[in-house]
Each structure stands twice: as structure tokens, then as C-alpha cells.
């Protein structure tokens, strides 16, 4: 059904100067945020590796070091995908606007769509997790007050 919609629309896209300026600024800021995000992912991985070698005299022991390491590495891996989508969006948009290549601009928007889709699914998962925790908390309070 989607292909029918696209086939009925006239082909071609005109980008006026104002739209071009908005897209260029968006791509520049997106690239900046993506680079900062890559640095953040690198720091998470570095902290995750460092947590493996935490001294047990810090009071937490080896279990807390392994848990902290797993936490940093997991969130570093989760954060890598949206940062990568943002970087691809920005790079493709800048290249597409510079050369007038509609395929690169389309690839850019495809990565932006993937970024929003990932963030939407991630948000739904966390909202479900929060609802589950809230339910467990109320259930625990109800059980605890009846004892």
C-alpha cells in the first residue's frame, strides 16, 4: 500500500534556500552531537573495562566490579546504535546537499527514521519496565502491609 502512495506522488523534490539552510544546520549539529556521543560511548567502554579491574579493597568486591563493568558495557552498546544513526544522517545530509544527490539525502532521512524508530521502541520498553517496577512495588507494599 505504501508503494501505491509513492507512485501517485509527482517525482522530484525541490529544496529552496531556507530549507537547505535548515537541513545544513541540522546536519552540522547532528554531526557534533554524534561525535560527542561516540566519545561518550568510548568512555563508557573504557569505564566498563576499568571496572573489571576494580580493587576489592574499595568495599564492593569483585561482584560489584563485574556488575558495574557489565552495566557500562551494556549501556555503551545500547547508546552506540542511535549515535551511529545520527552520524550517518548528518554525514549523508551534508554530502547530499553539497552535491545535490537525492539518493544521499534519501539515505540521510532513512537513518533519521531509524534513529526515531530505535528511540521510540527504546522508550516503549523503558515505560513498560517502569510500569512493571511500579506494579511490583505496589504488590510488595500490599503483601508487606498484610503481614
N, C-alpha and C positions, 0 to 999 in steps of 0.2 A: 504494500500500500504506500509506503514511503517513496518507492521509486516512481509511482504514478504521480505523486505530488511534485517531485523534482522534474519530471518530464513535461509537466504542464507549464512550468515557470519559464519565462524567457531566459535565455542564456546570457551570460556576461555580467560583470559586476563593475560598477563604476565607483571609484573611491575619490571623493572630492578632497580638496586640500585640508579642510578641517578634520575629516575622518582620518586621513593619512597622518595628520599630526597627533590625533588621539591614539591611534594604533602605534605610532613610533614611540610616544611617551610611555604607553602601557608596556610595550616590549622592553624598553630600557629599564623601567622599574622592575619588571618581572625578571629580567636577567640579573639585576642587582640582588633581588631577594633570593633568586635561585643560587647565586654564588654564596651568599651568606648562609643559605640552607645547606649547601654542600660542606661548608666549613663546620656548621653545627653537627652534621652527620659524622664528619671526621672526628670531631671532639667527642661525640657520643661513643664512637667505636674505640677511640683512644682511652676514654674513661672506663669503658667496659673491659678492655684488656688490662688496664691498671688495676681494676677491682679484683681481677683474678689473683693478683699477687699481693693483696692486702695482708698486712701483718695481723696475725691472730691476737697480738697484744693490744690492738685497738679496742678490744672488748666485744667485737662482733663475731669473731671466729671465722672459720673457712666457709661455713654455710652462708653467712651474710655476704661475704665477698663474692661467692658464686651467684647468689641471688641478685646482688647489685650488678654484677657483670652481665647476667642474663637480661636484666631489666634494661640496661643501657644498650646492649647489642640488639635487643628486640625493637626498642623504640627507634634506634638508629636505622634499622632495616625498614620499619614502617614509614619513617619520615623520608627515606630516600626516594620512594616512588613518586609522591607528589612534587618533590623538588625537581626530580628528573622531568616530569611532565611540564612543569613551569619553565624549566630551562629550554626544553625543546620548543615550547610555544614561543618563547621570546626570540630564540635564535632563528626559527623558521619565519617568524613575522618580520624580523629585521631584514633577513635575506630576501624575502618575498617582496617587501616594499622597496628595497634598494634596486632590485632587478625587474620589478613588475611581473614576477612569476606567480600566476594564480594558483599553481599546484603547491607551491611552498606556503602560500597564505592559507590554502585549504588544509594542508598538513598542520599548520600552526593552530588553526581552530580545532582540528581533530584532537590535538594534545590538550588544548584548553578544555574541551568537552570531557576528555579522560580525567583531567585534574578535578573538575567539578563532580564527576561521577564517583571517583575514588573518595573525595571528601564527603559526599552525600552518603555513600554506603558506610564509611567510617563513622559518621555522625549517627546513623541509624543503629549501628552496632553498639556504640557507647551509650546511646539513650536506652537501648534495651538492657544493657548491663547495669546502668543506674537504676532502672525500674526493678530489675531483679534484686539488686542490693537493697533497695528501699523496701521491697516486699519481704525479703529475708529479715531485715531489721525489725519491721512491724511484727512479723511472725515470732521472732525471738523475744520481743518485748511481751507479746501476748502469752507466750509459753512461760516466760520468766515471772510474770505477774500472777499467773495462776498457781504457782508452786508455793 
